[in-house]
Amino acid sequence: MATKANQRKVLAILAGGLVLGVGAAVTLAAWNDSEFATGTFTAGAFDLEGSTTSAASGYASHNTEATPPDAAATLVFQLPAVASNMAPGDIVYAPFWVRLAADTTTDATLDAAGVTASADASSNAENLSYTVYSIDAAATCDADGIAGADVLASGATLSAFTAGVTENLANGAPVTDAGAPVQLCFEVTAGAGLTQGEAATATWQFTATSTS
């Protein structure tokens, strides 16, 4: 009989232990806690624009894949020679200003990315050479203005391309302002083989890349 009583006590203790075990689990669960963190990620704004008018006005985006007015800007070549009436040895110049548009949130680098020239058989593209200089925004785009200037691109013909230096572009401060402009001065020289009455068209591409 004593043995059965001992068994009942053991069972009672085990049962009590089980109850205590369940009670302990409930108590631990009551101490659980969580923390949550939320992050919002907003992309910056980035836009390069150009002007053939001046350093201060006439800016727009120019994309050769788009239709006018967003298509490539038409350069206005100036004296000492007229680009529509060139003769061998003539040199013409055209200014083009670029800057980071208002609300651009990062600085950038500017590189000449390539040139495309008219490829028809009657084109004078192979009889014209060019150099693109980076000069001060307020300078005059002519033989004096390019003296000692950095070269962004050049070609022995309008269809040839050699990349030059990389320019830096600063965004506006505050960012709601446009950045400081850089003037690109295009110099085109007519070669000895220039054919009378034949035209040539070249389209240069410049790429701005954000630095952050």
C-alpha positions in Angstrom: 0.0 0.0 0.0 2.9 2.4 0.8 4.2 1.8 -2.6 0.9 2.9 -4.3 0.8 5.9 -2.1 4.3 6.9 -3.1 3.4 6.5 -6.7 0.4 8.8 -6.2 2.7 11.4 -4.6 5.1 11.1 -7.5 2.4 11.5 -10.1 1.0 14.5 -8.1 4.4 16.1 -8.1 4.8 15.5 -11.9 1.4 16.8 -12.5 2.2 19.9 -10.5 5.4 20.2 -12.4 3.6 20.2 -15.6 1.2 22.9 -14.4 4.1 25.0 -13.3 5.8 24.5 -16.7 2.7 25.8 -18.5 2.5 28.7 -16.1 6.2 29.6 -16.8 5.7 29.5 -20.6 2.7 31.9 -20.3 4.7 34.3 -18.1 7.6 34.4 -20.6 5.3 35.0 -23.5 3.9 38.0 -21.8 7.4 39.7 -21.8 7.8 39.6 -25.6 8.3 43.0 -27.3 9.1 44.3 -30.8 10.7 47.4 -32.4 9.9 48.5 -35.9 12.0 50.9 -38.1 10.9 52.6 -41.4 13.1 54.1 -44.0 11.9 56.3 -47.0 14.2 56.4 -50.1 13.7 59.2 -52.6 15.8 59.4 -55.8 17.5 62.7 -56.6 16.8 64.9 -59.6 19.3 65.2 -62.5 19.0 67.3 -65.7 21.6 68.7 -68.1 20.5 71.6 -70.4 22.1 73.7 -73.0 21.9 77.1 -74.8 23.1 78.5 -78.0 22.0 82.0 -77.0 24.1 83.0 -73.9 25.4 81.9 -70.6 22.3 83.2 -68.9 19.3 82.5 -71.1 17.9 80.3 -73.8 18.4 77.0 -72.0 16.5 73.8 -72.9 16.9 70.1 -73.0 18.2 68.7 -76.3 17.7 65.1 -77.1 18.4 63.8 -80.6 15.9 61.0 -80.1 13.1 63.5 -79.5 11.3 65.8 -81.9 11.8 69.5 -81.9 12.1 71.6 -79.7 13.9 68.9 -77.8 16.0 67.7 -80.7 19.8 68.6 -81.0 20.5 72.3 -80.7 21.5 74.0 -83.9 24.9 75.7 -83.4 25.3 79.2 -84.7 28.7 79.6 -86.4 30.1 83.0 -86.4 32.8 85.1 -88.2 35.5 85.3 -89.4 34.0 83.0 -92.0 30.4 82.1 -92.7 29.6 78.4 -92.2 27.2 78.4 -95.2 29.9 79.8 -97.5 33.1 78.1 -96.5 36.3 77.9 -98.6 39.4 75.7 -98.0 41.3 77.0 -95.0 38.3 78.9 -93.4 37.7 78.5 -89.7 34.4 79.0 -88.1 33.4 79.1 -84.4 30.1 78.4 -82.5 29.4 78.7 -78.7 27.3 76.2 -76.7 26.7 76.6 -73.0 25.7 73.7 -70.7 24.7 73.6 -67.1 22.9 71.5 -64.6 19.2 72.5 -64.5 17.5 73.9 -61.4 16.5 71.2 -58.8 19.4 69.0 -59.8 20.5 67.5 -56.5 24.1 66.4 -57.3 27.3 67.7 -59.0 28.3 66.0 -62.2 31.1 65.4 -64.7 30.8 66.3 -68.4 32.3 64.2 -71.2 32.2 64.3 -75.0 30.5 61.0 -75.9 30.8 61.0 -79.7 29.9 62.6 -83.0 27.7 61.5 -85.9 28.2 63.0 -89.4 26.2 62.9 -92.5 27.3 59.9 -94.5 25.8 60.6 -98.0 28.3 60.5 -100.9 28.0 64.2 -101.5 28.8 65.2 -98.0 31.8 67.3 -97.1 32.2 65.6 -93.8 35.6 64.1 -94.7 36.9 67.6 -95.7 36.1 69.3 -92.4 37.9 68.9 -89.1 36.8 70.1 -85.6 37.9 70.8 -82.1 35.6 71.4 -79.1 37.1 73.5 -76.3 35.9 74.3 -72.8 36.2 78.0 -72.1 35.0 80.4 -69.5 31.2 81.1 -69.7 31.8 84.8 -70.3 34.6 84.4 -72.9 34.2 85.0 -76.6 34.2 81.8 -78.7 36.9 82.7 -81.2 40.6 82.2 -81.9 41.6 84.3 -78.9 39.0 82.7 -76.6 40.3 79.2 -77.1 43.9 80.0 -76.5 45.2 77.6 -73.9 41.8 76.1 -73.3 41.1 72.4 -72.5 40.0 70.2 -75.4 36.9 68.1 -74.8 36.9 66.4 -78.2 38.5 66.6 -81.7 38.4 64.9 -85.0 40.4 65.1 -88.2 37.1 64.8 -90.0 33.5 65.4 -88.9 33.1 61.6 -88.6 36.2 61.1 -86.5 36.2 61.4 -82.7 38.8 61.6 -80.0 37.7 62.3 -76.5 39.6 64.9 -74.4 39.3 66.1 -70.9 36.5 65.7 -68.4 34.8 68.8 -67.2 33.2 69.4 -63.8 29.6 70.7 -63.4 28.3 72.1 -60.1 24.7 71.9 -59.2 22.9 75.0 -58.0 23.2 76.4 -54.4 20.5 76.2 -53.4 19.4 73.3 -55.6 16.4 75.3 -56.7 18.8 77.4 -58.8 20.6 76.2 -62.0 24.2 75.4 -61.7 27.1 77.5 -63.1 27.4 77.2 -66.9 30.4 75.9 -68.9 30.9 77.2 -72.4 31.8 74.7 -75.2 33.5 76.4 -78.2 33.3 74.5 -81.5 36.0 75.3 -84.0 35.5 73.8 -87.5 38.2 74.1 -90.2 37.7 73.5 -93.9 40.3 71.3 -95.5 42.0 71.7 -98.9 39.7 69.0 -100.4 36.5 70.9 -99.6 34.1 70.3 -102.5 32.1 73.3 -103.8 28.4 73.4 -103.1 28.4 70.3 -100.9 27.2 70.4 -97.3 27.9 68.4 -94.2 26.1 68.0 -90.9 27.6 66.8 -87.6 25.8 66.1 -84.3 27.9 66.0 -81.2 26.9 64.2 -78.0 27.9 65.3 -74.5 27.1 63.2 -71.4 26.8 64.5 -67.8 27.2 61.9 -65.1 26.2 62.5 -61.4 29.1 62.3 -59.0 27.1 61.0 -56.0 
